[in-house]
Amino acid sequence: SSSFSFYECLPSGWIILLLSGIITLISENVFLDRDNFWPSFMVHFSVGLACFCVSSYVIYCREKTFIRRLVRFNDHVD
């Protein structure tokens, strides 16, 4: 019998996802200014969006077979 591992439940790009979260948190502390919110928000939002795009791309490239199985799951006929 095989044992359950939480490590196997994580997507293969979990390190990139973690780094993206850290970069976004740093961006919030460095760029986001409460007094000058909207201009500084756009910079912070751009950093977050870039991190999201990179994370999504890496996870998609590494998990293509799993994602394809999820998409085809609705095609199953009982």
HTML snippet that shows the backbone in 3Dmol.js (N, CA, C, O; Angstrom):
<script src="https://3Dmol.org/build/3Dmol-min.js"></script>
<div id="view" style="width:600px;height:400px;position:relative"></div>
<script>
const pdb = `
ATOM      1  N   SER A   1       0.833  -1.185   0.000  1.00  0.00           N
ATOM      2  CA  SER A   1       0.000   0.000   0.000  1.00  0.00           C
ATOM      3  C   SER A   1       0.878   1.249   0.000  1.00  0.00           C
ATOM      4  O   SER A   1       1.939   1.274   0.624  1.00  0.00           O
ATOM      5  N   SER A   2       0.435   2.257  -0.689  1.00  0.00           N
ATOM      6  CA  SER A   2       1.189   3.507  -0.753  1.00  0.00           C
ATOM      7  C   SER A   2       0.672   4.467   0.313  1.00  0.00           C
ATOM      8  O   SER A   2      -0.511   4.452   0.654  1.00  0.00           O
ATOM      9  N   SER A   3       1.549   5.282   0.823  1.00  0.00           N
ATOM     10  CA  SER A   3       1.152   6.246   1.843  1.00  0.00           C
ATOM     11  C   SER A   3       0.815   7.580   1.185  1.00  0.00           C
ATOM     12  O   SER A   3       1.312   7.903   0.107  1.00  0.00           O
ATOM     13  N   PHE A   4      -0.035   8.341   1.854  1.00  0.00           N
ATOM     14  CA  PHE A   4      -0.459   9.651   1.345  1.00  0.00           C
ATOM     15  C   PHE A   4       0.600  10.694   1.662  1.00  0.00           C
ATOM     16  O   PHE A   4       1.166  10.706   2.755  1.00  0.00           O
ATOM     17  N   SER A   5       0.864  11.566   0.699  1.00  0.00           N
ATOM     18  CA  SER A   5       1.851  12.623   0.896  1.00  0.00           C
ATOM     19  C   SER A   5       1.260  13.950   0.424  1.00  0.00           C
ATOM     20  O   SER A   5       0.777  14.055  -0.703  1.00  0.00           O
ATOM     21  N   PHE A   6       1.300  14.958   1.290  1.00  0.00           N
ATOM     22  CA  PHE A   6       0.830  16.280   0.889  1.00  0.00           C
ATOM     23  C   PHE A   6       1.717  16.872  -0.195  1.00  0.00           C
ATOM     24  O   PHE A   6       1.249  17.652  -1.025  1.00  0.00           O
ATOM     25  N   TYR A   7       2.989  16.509  -0.194  1.00  0.00           N
ATOM     26  CA  TYR A   7       3.924  17.015  -1.197  1.00  0.00           C
ATOM     27  C   TYR A   7       3.471  16.631  -2.604  1.00  0.00           C
ATOM     28  O   TYR A   7       3.647  17.407  -3.544  1.00  0.00           O
ATOM     29  N   GLU A   8       2.893  15.447  -2.757  1.00  0.00           N
ATOM     30  CA  GLU A   8       2.414  15.004  -4.068  1.00  0.00           C
ATOM     31  C   GLU A   8       1.155  15.734  -4.504  1.00  0.00           C
ATOM     32  O   GLU A   8       0.817  15.719  -5.688  1.00  0.00           O
ATOM     33  N   CYS A   9       0.451  16.373  -3.574  1.00  0.00           N
ATOM     34  CA  CYS A   9      -0.765  17.115  -3.907  1.00  0.00           C
ATOM     35  C   CYS A   9      -0.467  18.497  -4.475  1.00  0.00           C
ATOM     36  O   CYS A   9      -1.320  19.097  -5.128  1.00  0.00           O
ATOM     37  N   LEU A  10       0.723  18.996  -4.233  1.00  0.00           N
ATOM     38  CA  LEU A  10       1.085  20.323  -4.714  1.00  0.00           C
ATOM     39  C   LEU A  10       1.357  20.285  -6.214  1.00  0.00           C
ATOM     40  O   LEU A  10       1.880  19.294  -6.723  1.00  0.00           O
ATOM     41  N   PRO A  11       1.006  21.358  -6.929  1.00  0.00           N
ATOM     42  CA  PRO A  11       1.363  21.390  -8.353  1.00  0.00           C
ATOM     43  C   PRO A  11       2.876  21.434  -8.491  1.00  0.00           C
ATOM     44  O   PRO A  11       3.579  21.895  -7.591  1.00  0.00           O
ATOM     45  N   SER A  12       3.367  20.955  -9.616  1.00  0.00           N
ATOM     46  CA  SER A  12       4.816  20.859  -9.782  1.00  0.00           C
ATOM     47  C   SER A  12       5.491  22.226  -9.860  1.00  0.00           C
ATOM     48  O   SER A  12       6.715  22.302  -9.756  1.00  0.00           O
ATOM     49  N   GLY A  13       4.754  23.275 -10.033  1.00  0.00           N
ATOM     50  CA  GLY A  13       5.311  24.624 -10.041  1.00  0.00           C
ATOM     51  C   GLY A  13       5.079  25.359  -8.738  1.00  0.00           C
ATOM     52  O   GLY A  13       5.005  26.588  -8.734  1.00  0.00           O
ATOM     53  N   TRP A  14       4.962  24.644  -7.637  1.00  0.00           N
ATOM     54  CA  TRP A  14       4.614  25.265  -6.357  1.00  0.00           C
ATOM     55  C   TRP A  14       5.690  26.213  -5.859  1.00  0.00           C
ATOM     56  O   TRP A  14       5.377  27.171  -5.151  1.00  0.00           O
ATOM     57  N   ILE A  15       6.941  25.978  -6.204  1.00  0.00           N
ATOM     58  CA  ILE A  15       8.011  26.889  -5.780  1.00  0.00           C
ATOM     59  C   ILE A  15       7.850  28.234  -6.484  1.00  0.00           C
ATOM     60  O   ILE A  15       8.020  29.284  -5.865  1.00  0.00           O
ATOM     61  N   ILE A  16       7.525  28.205  -7.768  1.00  0.00           N
ATOM     62  CA  ILE A  16       7.279  29.445  -8.518  1.00  0.00           C
ATOM     63  C   ILE A  16       6.075  30.171  -7.931  1.00  0.00           C
ATOM     64  O   ILE A  16       6.091  31.396  -7.813  1.00  0.00           O
ATOM     65  N   LEU A  17       5.051  29.443  -7.568  1.00  0.00           N
ATOM     66  CA  LEU A  17       3.859  30.041  -6.967  1.00  0.00           C
ATOM     67  C   LEU A  17       4.196  30.697  -5.633  1.00  0.00           C
ATOM     68  O   LEU A  17       3.715  31.792  -5.339  1.00  0.00           O
ATOM     69  N   LEU A  18       5.010  30.041  -4.833  1.00  0.00           N
ATOM     70  CA  LEU A  18       5.437  30.599  -3.556  1.00  0.00           C
ATOM     71  C   LEU A  18       6.291  31.852  -3.754  1.00  0.00           C
ATOM     72  O   LEU A  18       6.107  32.849  -3.055  1.00  0.00           O
ATOM     73  N   LEU A  19       7.215  31.801  -4.700  1.00  0.00           N
ATOM     74  CA  LEU A  19       8.046  32.975  -5.000  1.00  0.00           C
ATOM     75  C   LEU A  19       7.203  34.139  -5.513  1.00  0.00           C
ATOM     76  O   LEU A  19       7.469  35.294  -5.183  1.00  0.00           O
ATOM     77  N   SER A  20       6.198  33.838  -6.310  1.00  0.00           N
ATOM     78  CA  SER A  20       5.311  34.891  -6.808  1.00  0.00           C
ATOM     79  C   SER A  20       4.572  35.574  -5.666  1.00  0.00           C
ATOM     80  O   SER A  20       4.417  36.795  -5.663  1.00  0.00           O
ATOM     81  N   GLY A  21       4.121  34.796  -4.707  1.00  0.00           N
ATOM     82  CA  GLY A  21       3.459  35.373  -3.546  1.00  0.00           C
ATOM     83  C   GLY A  21       4.387  36.259  -2.732  1.00  0.00           C
ATOM     84  O   GLY A  21       3.988  37.326  -2.266  1.00  0.00           O
ATOM     85  N   ILE A  22       5.623  35.815  -2.562  1.00  0.00           N
ATOM     86  CA  ILE A  22       6.607  36.609  -1.822  1.00  0.00           C
ATOM     87  C   ILE A  22       6.935  37.898  -2.568  1.00  0.00           C
ATOM     88  O   ILE A  22       7.017  38.964  -1.959  1.00  0.00           O
ATOM     89  N   ILE A  23       7.122  37.804  -3.883  1.00  0.00           N
ATOM     90  CA  ILE A  23       7.415  38.994  -4.689  1.00  0.00           C
ATOM     91  C   ILE A  23       6.257  39.985  -4.635  1.00  0.00           C
ATOM     92  O   ILE A  23       6.475  41.193  -4.547  1.00  0.00           O
ATOM     93  N   THR A  24       5.028  39.478  -4.689  1.00  0.00           N
ATOM     94  CA  THR A  24       3.861  40.349  -4.620  1.00  0.00           C
ATOM     95  C   THR A  24       3.750  41.020  -3.252  1.00  0.00           C
ATOM     96  O   THR A  24       3.383  42.191  -3.163  1.00  0.00           O
ATOM     97  N   LEU A  25       4.062  40.292  -2.206  1.00  0.00           N
ATOM     98  CA  LEU A  25       4.059  40.871  -0.860  1.00  0.00           C
ATOM     99  C   LEU A  25       5.125  41.962  -0.721  1.00  0.00           C
ATOM    100  O   LEU A  25       4.870  43.011  -0.130  1.00  0.00           O
ATOM    101  N   ILE A  26       6.300  41.713  -1.258  1.00  0.00           N
ATOM    102  CA  ILE A  26       7.360  42.729  -1.243  1.00  0.00           C
ATOM    103  C   ILE A  26       6.940  43.942  -2.072  1.00  0.00           C
ATOM    104  O   ILE A  26       7.194  45.083  -1.687  1.00  0.00           O
ATOM    105  N   SER A  27       6.298  43.688  -3.210  1.00  0.00           N
ATOM    106  CA  SER A  27       5.822  44.778  -4.061  1.00  0.00           C
ATOM    107  C   SER A  27       4.808  45.645  -3.314  1.00  0.00           C
ATOM    108  O   SER A  27       4.811  46.869  -3.448  1.00  0.00           O
ATOM    109  N   GLU A  28       3.952  45.012  -2.539  1.00  0.00           N
ATOM    110  CA  GLU A  28       2.976  45.777  -1.762  1.00  0.00           C
ATOM    111  C   GLU A  28       3.673  46.693  -0.761  1.00  0.00           C
ATOM    112  O   GLU A  28       3.284  47.849  -0.598  1.00  0.00           O
ATOM    113  N   ASN A  29       4.690  46.185  -0.100  1.00  0.00           N
ATOM    114  CA  ASN A  29       5.396  46.985   0.898  1.00  0.00           C
ATOM    115  C   ASN A  29       6.274  48.070   0.287  1.00  0.00           C
ATOM    116  O   ASN A  29       6.464  49.126   0.890  1.00  0.00           O
ATOM    117  N   VAL A  30       6.813  47.819  -0.906  1.00  0.00           N
ATOM    118  CA  VAL A  30       7.733  48.771  -1.533  1.00  0.00           C
ATOM    119  C   VAL A  30       6.984  49.816  -2.372  1.00  0.00           C
ATOM    120  O   VAL A  30       7.239  51.013  -2.238  1.00  0.00           O
ATOM    121  N   PHE A  31       6.076  49.375  -3.223  1.00  0.00           N
ATOM    122  CA  PHE A  31       5.469  50.276  -4.204  1.00  0.00           C
ATOM    123  C   PHE A  31       4.146  50.898  -3.765  1.00  0.00           C
ATOM    124  O   PHE A  31       3.863  52.041  -4.125  1.00  0.00           O
ATOM    125  N   LEU A  32       3.340  50.186  -3.006  1.00  0.00           N
ATOM    126  CA  LEU A  32       1.997  50.664  -2.697  1.00  0.00           C
ATOM    127  C   LEU A  32       2.047  51.761  -1.643  1.00  0.00           C
ATOM    128  O   LEU A  32       2.524  51.556  -0.526  1.00  0.00           O
ATOM    129  N   ASP A  33       1.545  52.927  -2.023  1.00  0.00           N
ATOM    130  CA  ASP A  33       1.524  54.097  -1.144  1.00  0.00           C
ATOM    131  C   ASP A  33       0.068  54.454  -0.869  1.00  0.00           C
ATOM    132  O   ASP A  33      -0.692  54.714  -1.801  1.00  0.00           O
ATOM    133  N   ARG A  34      -0.316  54.468   0.370  1.00  0.00           N
ATOM    134  CA  ARG A  34      -1.723  54.732   0.732  1.00  0.00           C
ATOM    135  C   ARG A  34      -2.147  56.165   0.389  1.00  0.00           C
ATOM    136  O   ARG A  34      -3.311  56.401   0.069  1.00  0.00           O
ATOM    137  N   ASP A  35      -1.216  57.118   0.452  1.00  0.00           N
ATOM    138  CA  ASP A  35      -1.553  58.518   0.142  1.00  0.00           C
ATOM    139  C   ASP A  35      -1.678  58.760  -1.367  1.00  0.00           C
ATOM    140  O   ASP A  35      -2.480  59.591  -1.793  1.00  0.00           O
ATOM    141  N   ASN A  36      -0.912  58.060  -2.158  1.00  0.00           N
ATOM    142  CA  ASN A  36      -0.926  58.186  -3.614  1.00  0.00           C
ATOM    143  C   ASN A  36      -1.344  56.828  -4.184  1.00  0.00           C
ATOM    144  O   ASN A  36      -0.575  56.167  -4.883  1.00  0.00           O
ATOM    145  N   PHE A  37      -2.590  56.425  -3.866  1.00  0.00           N
ATOM    146  CA  PHE A  37      -3.000  55.036  -4.060  1.00  0.00           C
ATOM    147  C   PHE A  37      -3.035  54.585  -5.514  1.00  0.00           C
ATOM    148  O   PHE A  37      -2.369  53.608  -5.856  1.00  0.00           O
ATOM    149  N   TRP A  38      -3.785  55.255  -6.379  1.00  0.00           N
ATOM    150  CA  TRP A  38      -4.026  54.718  -7.728  1.00  0.00           C
ATOM    151  C   TRP A  38      -2.777  54.617  -8.583  1.00  0.00           C
ATOM    152  O   TRP A  38      -2.582  53.580  -9.216  1.00  0.00           O
ATOM    153  N   PRO A  39      -1.918  55.625  -8.644  1.00  0.00           N
ATOM    154  CA  PRO A  39      -0.685  55.432  -9.435  1.00  0.00           C
ATOM    155  C   PRO A  39       0.211  54.323  -8.867  1.00  0.00           C
ATOM    156  O   PRO A  39       0.796  53.541  -9.617  1.00  0.00           O
ATOM    157  N   SER A  40       0.309  54.266  -7.546  1.00  0.00           N
ATOM    158  CA  SER A  40       1.148  53.223  -6.960  1.00  0.00           C
ATOM    159  C   SER A  40       0.473  51.846  -7.049  1.00  0.00           C
ATOM    160  O   SER A  40       1.152  50.822  -7.115  1.00  0.00           O
ATOM    161  N   PHE A  41      -0.854  51.831  -7.051  1.00  0.00           N
ATOM    162  CA  PHE A  41      -1.575  50.573  -7.196  1.00  0.00           C
ATOM    163  C   PHE A  41      -1.319  49.947  -8.554  1.00  0.00           C
ATOM    164  O   PHE A  41      -1.191  48.728  -8.667  1.00  0.00           O
ATOM    165  N   MET A  42      -1.244  50.771  -9.580  1.00  0.00           N
ATOM    166  CA  MET A  42      -1.019  50.247 -10.925  1.00  0.00           C
ATOM    167  C   MET A  42       0.340  49.556 -11.040  1.00  0.00           C
ATOM    168  O   MET A  42       0.464  48.543 -11.728  1.00  0.00           O
ATOM    169  N   VAL A  43       1.351  50.096 -10.375  1.00  0.00           N
ATOM    170  CA  VAL A  43       2.673  49.457 -10.386  1.00  0.00           C
ATOM    171  C   VAL A  43       2.593  48.120  -9.645  1.00  0.00           C
ATOM    172  O   VAL A  43       3.070  47.099 -10.141  1.00  0.00           O
ATOM    173  N   HIS A  44       1.991  48.136  -8.465  1.00  0.00           N
ATOM    174  CA  HIS A  44       1.849  46.915  -7.667  1.00  0.00           C
ATOM    175  C   HIS A  44       0.999  45.879  -8.407  1.00  0.00           C
ATOM    176  O   HIS A  44       1.332  44.694  -8.408  1.00  0.00           O
ATOM    177  N   PHE A  45      -0.082  46.311  -9.028  1.00  0.00           N
ATOM    178  CA  PHE A  45      -0.947  45.410  -9.789  1.00  0.00           C
ATOM    179  C   PHE A  45      -0.195  44.791 -10.966  1.00  0.00           C
ATOM    180  O   PHE A  45      -0.370  43.608 -11.259  1.00  0.00           O
ATOM    181  N   SER A  46       0.635  45.577 -11.637  1.00  0.00           N
ATOM    182  CA  SER A  46       1.421  45.065 -12.760  1.00  0.00           C
ATOM    183  C   SER A  46       2.404  43.993 -12.313  1.00  0.00           C
ATOM    184  O   SER A  46       2.581  42.986 -12.999  1.00  0.00           O
ATOM    185  N   VAL A  47       3.037  44.203 -11.180  1.00  0.00           N
ATOM    186  CA  VAL A  47       3.953  43.190 -10.633  1.00  0.00           C
ATOM    187  C   VAL A  47       3.182  41.917 -10.298  1.00  0.00           C
ATOM    188  O   VAL A  47       3.632  40.819 -10.625  1.00  0.00           O
ATOM    189  N   GLY A  48       2.039  42.053  -9.656  1.00  0.00           N
ATOM    190  CA  GLY A  48       1.217  40.895  -9.316  1.00  0.00           C
ATOM    191  C   GLY A  48       0.705  40.160 -10.533  1.00  0.00           C
ATOM    192  O   GLY A  48       0.680  38.930 -10.554  1.00  0.00           O
ATOM    193  N   LEU A  49       0.293  40.904 -11.552  1.00  0.00           N
ATOM    194  CA  LEU A  49      -0.197  40.293 -12.782  1.00  0.00           C
ATOM    195  C   LEU A  49       0.924  39.538 -13.498  1.00  0.00           C
ATOM    196  O   LEU A  49       0.702  38.442 -14.012  1.00  0.00           O
ATOM    197  N   ALA A  50       2.113  40.112 -13.534  1.00  0.00           N
ATOM    198  CA  ALA A  50       3.256  39.438 -14.152  1.00  0.00           C
ATOM    199  C   ALA A  50       3.582  38.141 -13.400  1.00  0.00           C
ATOM    200  O   ALA A  50       3.839  37.108 -14.018  1.00  0.00           O
ATOM    201  N   CYS A  51       3.569  38.203 -12.080  1.00  0.00           N
ATOM    202  CA  CYS A  51       3.830  36.997 -11.277  1.00  0.00           C
ATOM    203  C   CYS A  51       2.759  35.938 -11.522  1.00  0.00           C
ATOM    204  O   CYS A  51       3.071  34.752 -11.629  1.00  0.00           O
ATOM    205  N   PHE A  52       1.507  36.357 -11.611  1.00  0.00           N
ATOM    206  CA  PHE A  52       0.416  35.424 -11.882  1.00  0.00           C
ATOM    207  C   PHE A  52       0.577  34.761 -13.245  1.00  0.00           C
ATOM    208  O   PHE A  52       0.388  33.552 -13.375  1.00  0.00           O
ATOM    209  N   CYS A  53       0.925  35.545 -14.259  1.00  0.00           N
ATOM    210  CA  CYS A  53       1.103  34.997 -15.602  1.00  0.00           C
ATOM    211  C   CYS A  53       2.251  33.995 -15.654  1.00  0.00           C
ATOM    212  O   CYS A  53       2.121  32.933 -16.261  1.00  0.00           O
ATOM    213  N   VAL A  54       3.366  34.326 -15.026  1.00  0.00           N
ATOM    214  CA  VAL A  54       4.510  33.411 -15.009  1.00  0.00           C
ATOM    215  C   VAL A  54       4.151  32.131 -14.262  1.00  0.00           C
ATOM    216  O   VAL A  54       4.462  31.034 -14.727  1.00  0.00           O
ATOM    217  N   SER A  55       3.501  32.262 -13.112  1.00  0.00           N
ATOM    218  CA  SER A  55       3.109  31.084 -12.332  1.00  0.00           C
ATOM    219  C   SER A  55       2.133  30.201 -13.113  1.00  0.00           C
ATOM    220  O   SER A  55       2.276  28.978 -13.139  1.00  0.00           O
ATOM    221  N   SER A  56       1.155  30.821 -13.739  1.00  0.00           N
ATOM    222  CA  SER A  56       0.173  30.066 -14.521  1.00  0.00           C
ATOM    223  C   SER A  56       0.825  29.330 -15.666  1.00  0.00           C
ATOM    224  O   SER A  56       0.501  28.170 -15.921  1.00  0.00           O
ATOM    225  N   TYR A  57       1.734  29.978 -16.356  1.00  0.00           N
ATOM    226  CA  TYR A  57       2.422  29.357 -17.483  1.00  0.00           C
ATOM    227  C   TYR A  57       3.278  28.172 -17.033  1.00  0.00           C
ATOM    228  O   TYR A  57       3.253  27.112 -17.659  1.00  0.00           O
ATOM    229  N   VAL A  58       4.030  28.352 -15.956  1.00  0.00           N
ATOM    230  CA  VAL A  58       4.895  27.276 -15.462  1.00  0.00           C
ATOM    231  C   VAL A  58       4.064  26.082 -15.004  1.00  0.00           C
ATOM    232  O   VAL A  58       4.381  24.941 -15.337  1.00  0.00           O
ATOM    233  N   ILE A  59       3.006  26.338 -14.245  1.00  0.00           N
ATOM    234  CA  ILE A  59       2.163  25.233 -13.777  1.00  0.00           C
ATOM    235  C   ILE A  59       1.467  24.559 -14.949  1.00  0.00           C
ATOM    236  O   ILE A  59       1.349  23.334 -14.966  1.00  0.00           O
ATOM    237  N   TYR A  60       1.002  25.327 -15.930  1.00  0.00           N
ATOM    238  CA  TYR A  60       0.362  24.733 -17.103  1.00  0.00           C
ATOM    239  C   TYR A  60       1.341  23.848 -17.869  1.00  0.00           C
ATOM    240  O   TYR A  60       0.988  22.740 -18.273  1.00  0.00           O
ATOM    241  N   CYS A  61       2.556  24.323 -18.068  1.00  0.00           N
ATOM    242  CA  CYS A  61       3.544  23.529 -18.815  1.00  0.00           C
ATOM    243  C   CYS A  61       3.899  22.236 -18.094  1.00  0.00           C
ATOM    244  O   CYS A  61       4.122  21.209 -18.734  1.00  0.00           O
ATOM    245  N   ARG A  62       3.950  22.278 -16.788  1.00  0.00           N
ATOM    246  CA  ARG A  62       4.335  21.089 -16.028  1.00  0.00           C
ATOM    247  C   ARG A  62       3.170  20.158 -15.727  1.00  0.00           C
ATOM    248  O   ARG A  62       3.384  18.987 -15.412  1.00  0.00           O
ATOM    249  N   GLU A  63       1.952  20.652 -15.816  1.00  0.00           N
ATOM    250  CA  GLU A  63       0.773  19.853 -15.460  1.00  0.00           C
ATOM    251  C   GLU A  63      -0.190  19.671 -16.634  1.00  0.00           C
ATOM    252  O   GLU A  63      -1.395  19.543 -16.418  1.00  0.00           O
ATOM    253  N   LYS A  64       0.310  19.657 -17.861  1.00  0.00           N
ATOM    254  CA  LYS A  64      -0.555  19.555 -19.043  1.00  0.00           C
ATOM    255  C   LYS A  64      -1.427  18.311 -19.027  1.00  0.00           C
ATOM    256  O   LYS A  64      -2.622  18.392 -19.312  1.00  0.00           O
ATOM    257  N   THR A  65      -0.854  17.172 -18.701  1.00  0.00           N
ATOM    258  CA  THR A  65      -1.639  15.942 -18.739  1.00  0.00           C
ATOM    259  C   THR A  65      -2.768  15.961 -17.700  1.00  0.00           C
ATOM    260  O   THR A  65      -3.880  15.517 -17.985  1.00  0.00           O
ATOM    261  N   PHE A  66      -2.486  16.470 -16.508  1.00  0.00           N
ATOM    262  CA  PHE A  66      -3.520  16.557 -15.480  1.00  0.00           C
ATOM    263  C   PHE A  66      -4.633  17.516 -15.890  1.00  0.00           C
ATOM    264  O   PHE A  66      -5.811  17.222 -15.687  1.00  0.00           O
ATOM    265  N   ILE A  67      -4.270  18.651 -16.462  1.00  0.00           N
ATOM    266  CA  ILE A  67      -5.265  19.642 -16.894  1.00  0.00           C
ATOM    267  C   ILE A  67      -6.110  19.071 -18.024  1.00  0.00           C
ATOM    268  O   ILE A  67      -7.322  19.285 -18.058  1.00  0.00           O
ATOM    269  N   ARG A  68      -5.485  18.348 -18.949  1.00  0.00           N
ATOM    270  CA  ARG A  68      -6.253  17.737 -20.038  1.00  0.00           C
ATOM    271  C   ARG A  68      -7.237  16.700 -19.511  1.00  0.00           C
ATOM    272  O   ARG A  68      -8.356  16.594 -20.013  1.00  0.00           O
ATOM    273  N   ARG A  69      -6.826  15.934 -18.499  1.00  0.00           N
ATOM    274  CA  ARG A  69      -7.738  14.968 -17.895  1.00  0.00           C
ATOM    275  C   ARG A  69      -8.912  15.672 -17.220  1.00  0.00           C
ATOM    276  O   ARG A  69     -10.042  15.188 -17.287  1.00  0.00           O
ATOM    277  N   LEU A  70      -8.660  16.807 -16.570  1.00  0.00           N
ATOM    278  CA  LEU A  70      -9.748  17.559 -15.939  1.00  0.00           C
ATOM    279  C   LEU A  70     -10.720  18.110 -16.970  1.00  0.00           C
ATOM    280  O   LEU A  70     -11.932  18.091 -16.755  1.00  0.00           O
ATOM    281  N   VAL A  71     -10.196  18.601 -18.087  1.00  0.00           N
ATOM    282  CA  VAL A  71     -11.058  19.147 -19.129  1.00  0.00           C
ATOM    283  C   VAL A  71     -11.900  18.045 -19.746  1.00  0.00           C
ATOM    284  O   VAL A  71     -13.069  18.267 -20.059  1.00  0.00           O
ATOM    285  N   ARG A  72     -11.334  16.868 -19.926  1.00  0.00           N
ATOM    286  CA  ARG A  72     -12.071  15.742 -20.527  1.00  0.00           C
ATOM    287  C   ARG A  72     -12.968  15.023 -19.529  1.00  0.00           C
ATOM    288  O   ARG A  72     -13.714  14.127 -19.925  1.00  0.00           O
ATOM    289  N   PHE A  73     -12.924  15.378 -18.264  1.00  0.00           N
ATOM    290  CA  PHE A  73     -13.717  14.707 -17.233  1.00  0.00           C
ATOM    291  C   PHE A  73     -15.208  14.807 -17.535  1.00  0.00           C
ATOM    292  O   PHE A  73     -15.948  13.854 -17.293  1.00  0.00           O
ATOM    293  N   ASN A  74     -15.661  15.942 -18.060  1.00  0.00           N
ATOM    294  CA  ASN A  74     -17.079  16.119 -18.386  1.00  0.00           C
ATOM    295  C   ASN A  74     -17.514  15.298 -19.595  1.00  0.00           C
ATOM    296  O   ASN A  74     -18.710  15.080 -19.788  1.00  0.00           O
ATOM    297  N   ASP A  75     -16.567  14.839 -20.411  1.00  0.00           N
ATOM    298  CA  ASP A  75     -16.891  14.047 -21.587  1.00  0.00           C
ATOM    299  C   ASP A  75     -17.245  12.603 -21.230  1.00  0.00           C
ATOM    300  O   ASP A  75     -17.745  11.860 -22.074  1.00  0.00           O
ATOM    301  N   HIS A  76     -16.985  12.203 -19.980  1.00  0.00           N
ATOM    302  CA  HIS A  76     -17.245  10.833 -19.556  1.00  0.00           C
ATOM    303  C   HIS A  76     -18.744  10.562 -19.521  1.00  0.00           C
ATOM    304  O   HIS A  76     -19.515  11.338 -18.957  1.00  0.00           O
ATOM    305  N   VAL A  77     -19.144   9.453 -20.129  1.00  0.00           N
ATOM    306  CA  VAL A  77     -20.552   9.069 -20.163  1.00  0.00           C
ATOM    307  C   VAL A  77     -20.714   7.827 -19.294  1.00  0.00           C
ATOM    308  O   VAL A  77     -19.998   6.840 -19.463  1.00  0.00           O
ATOM    309  N   ASP A  78     -21.661   7.886 -18.362  1.00  0.00           N
ATOM    310  CA  ASP A  78     -21.911   6.720 -17.496  1.00  0.00           C
ATOM    311  C   ASP A  78     -22.779   5.703 -18.163  1.00  0.00           C
ATOM    312  O   ASP A  78     -23.082   4.667 -17.571  1.00  0.00           O
TER     313      ASP A  78
END
`;
const viewer = $3Dmol.createViewer("view");
viewer.addModel(pdb, "pdb");
viewer.setStyle({}, {cartoon: {color: "spectrum"}});
viewer.zoomTo();
viewer.render();
</script>
